[in-house]
């Protein structure tokens, strides 16, 4: 079974997922669903509408782990999630790509026990 996903960092509007009926999940390189970082007046309703259509948000800890207790949006996303993505391309060097979202493999390994606990 293949699942189509969609990624965006900041939603251009509250209906960014509406036209993507074949998409069953989305992520935003964050623990937040991407609507609150974009141009959406009601991020909670936009995420709830997508979930009602069967589109699941998959949170991501791209660079570090959010401090506990989580904020309201992160907590709600973590409770609703079946999956969690972690660390964007840990095998690639930060200095090589200059991408601040990359986490070195040794740092990812050090942080892993905090994630699974």
Buried (B, 14 or more C-beta within 10 A) or exposed (E): EEEEEBEBEBBEEBEBBEEBEEBBBBBBBBBBBBBBBBEBEEBBEBBBBBBEEEBBBBBBBBBEEBEEEBEEBBBBBEEBBEEBEBBBBBEBEBEEEEBEBBBBBEBBEEBEEEEEE
